[in-house]
Amino acid sequence: MVQNLNRITFDPEVMGGKACIRGMRVTVSTVVGLVASGYSNADILKAYPYLEEDDIHQVLNYAAWRVQEADDV
């Protein structure tokens, strides 16, 4: 598994247990979708001012790891 993903959390009581950022109601898939739609990190941070640049980096690292895991199956 990817090391240092301490900002990615899973809690059944938050967003149904989906991968979230630091226990907040912002899912990994939301941020990945924004990046895929062409939003810059600055755009995302403006829309979600409680996020940090490191949150976005970890989201992308986590998403890349999940894709790699799926490819390895």
C-alpha positions as CSV (number, residue, x, y, z in Angstrom):
1,M,0.0,0.0,0.0
2,V,1.0,3.6,-0.5
3,Q,2.8,5.0,2.5
4,N,1.7,8.2,4.4
5,L,-2.0,8.3,3.4
6,N,-2.9,9.7,6.8
7,R,-5.3,12.3,5.3
8,I,-7.5,9.6,3.7
9,T,-10.1,8.3,6.2
10,F,-12.9,5.8,6.2
11,D,-15.7,6.1,8.7
12,P,-19.1,4.3,8.2
13,E,-20.8,7.3,9.8
14,V,-19.3,9.8,7.3
15,M,-20.4,9.6,3.7
16,G,-21.3,6.0,4.1
17,G,-17.8,4.9,4.7
18,K,-16.4,6.2,1.4
19,A,-12.8,7.4,1.3
20,C,-12.9,11.0,2.6
21,I,-10.4,13.7,3.4
22,R,-9.5,14.0,7.1
23,G,-12.9,12.8,8.2
24,M,-14.7,15.6,6.5
25,R,-17.6,15.1,4.2
26,V,-15.4,15.6,1.1
27,T,-14.9,12.4,-0.7
28,V,-11.8,11.3,-2.7
29,S,-14.0,10.8,-5.7
30,T,-15.3,14.4,-5.5
31,V,-11.8,15.8,-5.7
32,V,-10.7,13.3,-8.4
33,G,-13.7,14.3,-10.4
34,L,-12.8,18.0,-10.1
35,V,-9.2,17.3,-11.2
36,A,-10.5,15.2,-14.1
37,S,-12.8,18.0,-15.2
38,G,-9.9,20.4,-15.4
39,Y,-10.1,22.2,-12.1
40,S,-6.7,23.4,-10.8
41,N,-5.6,22.8,-7.3
42,A,-6.1,26.5,-6.7
43,D,-9.7,26.2,-8.0
44,I,-10.4,23.3,-5.7
45,L,-8.9,25.0,-2.7
46,K,-11.0,28.1,-3.4
47,A,-14.2,26.0,-3.6
48,Y,-13.2,24.0,-0.4
49,P,-11.2,26.5,1.7
50,Y,-10.9,24.0,4.5
51,L,-8.8,21.6,2.3
52,E,-5.1,21.9,2.0
53,E,-2.7,21.3,-0.9
54,D,-1.5,18.1,0.8
55,D,-5.0,16.8,0.8
56,I,-5.2,17.0,-3.0
57,H,-1.8,15.3,-3.4
58,Q,-2.9,12.4,-1.1
59,V,-6.2,12.1,-3.0
60,L,-4.4,11.7,-6.3
61,N,-1.8,9.3,-4.7
62,Y,-4.7,7.2,-3.2
63,A,-6.6,7.1,-6.5
64,A,-3.5,6.1,-8.5
65,W,-2.8,3.3,-5.9
66,R,-6.4,2.1,-6.3
67,V,-6.1,2.0,-10.1
68,Q,-2.9,0.1,-9.8
69,E,-4.4,-2.4,-7.4
70,A,-7.3,-3.0,-9.8
71,D,-4.9,-3.5,-12.7
72,D,-2.9,-6.1,-10.7
73,V,-6.0,-8.3,-10.1
